[in-house]
Amino acid sequence: MSDPWTDLDAFHRWFWQKLEDGPSARDTPARLLALATTSAEGAAARMVVLRAVDAPARVLEVHTDLRSAKVAEIRTDPRATLLLWDPSDQLQVRLSCQVTVAAGAEVTRVWTRLPPQVRRVYGGAAASGTPLPAPERLRPPAGPDRFAVLRCQVTSIDALHLGRDLHARARWRDRDGWEGQWIAP
Ligand SMILES: Cc1cc2nc3c(=O)[nH]c(=O)nc-3n(C[C@H](O)[C@H](O)[C@H](O)COP(=O)(O)O)c2cc1C
């Protein structure tokens, strides 16, 4: 295969494949992404685990606590960025998204598939960000009340590959199908 960063379509397929591999492969860079939102302070970013990818629908899924700051921020402004850095391929991908928060009956099927040790993340008595006298141990929650799925609909993409002699950057916009364009790095 020729270098994927020399052909616009190959470049696009290259990083979508990395994203699709993220949820199932523990050691792949796309397993962990940074999620940036707008916040009262201006902007907030945090690491999240990529849980599911539907490439044809352009949707990436992240699991979170319904009471976390990011959920309130997304409900105020659904625009967000998911950021991937793959050091072995010197590849940065910025995914601009519109995010919706799914909870309650809508996420029951996802919740039932989560192993007990993962469900414990959603068992804390205090809401995420609440002051505590000391760190609390994880404990199993009674149910999925605090569990939410963030559905991130990708609307545009900015990808940058840093080669030794070539820096390749391209942007894609969703125009009833991806419309790509090389841009200056
Ligand atoms: C390696 C790693 C993975 C994480 N994965 C998630 C995740 O999938 N979902 C999540 O809500 N928080 C995850 N967190 C915690 C967030 O980074 C963040 O601290 C927490 O969600 C509170 O963020 P907020 O107050 O901005 O909402 C992860 C943290 C680390 C270090």
The ligand as a Gaussian input file, in Angstrom:
#p B3LYP/6-31G(d) Opt

LIG

0 1
 C       -7.525000       7.087000      31.021000
 C       -8.804000       7.776000      31.394000
 C      -10.002000       7.360000      30.835000
 C      -11.200000       7.998000      31.175000
 N      -12.360000       7.600000      30.577000
 C      -13.510000       8.254000      30.849000
 C      -14.716000       7.936000      30.163000
 O      -14.770000       7.058000      29.293000
 N      -15.834000       8.639000      30.503000
 C      -15.811000       9.617000      31.439000
 O      -16.854000      10.215000      31.676000
 N      -14.697000       9.956000      32.090000
 C      -13.544000       9.303000      31.824000
 N      -12.384000       9.644000      32.474000
 C      -12.423000      10.697000      33.484000
 C      -12.465000      12.056000      32.802000
 O      -11.205000      12.322000      32.195000
 C      -12.857000      13.186000      33.756000
 O      -11.912000      13.288000      34.791000
 C      -14.244000      12.954000      34.363000
 O      -15.129000      12.392000      33.425000
 C      -14.823000      14.263000      34.857000
 O      -14.859000      15.170000      33.785000
 P      -15.831000      16.447000      33.724000
 O      -15.873000      16.995000      35.144000
 O      -15.160000      17.363000      32.775000
 O      -17.184000      15.990000      33.278000
 C      -11.186000       9.041000      32.125000
 C       -9.985000       9.460000      32.680000
 C       -8.809000       8.841000      32.324000
 C       -7.529000       9.317000      32.947000

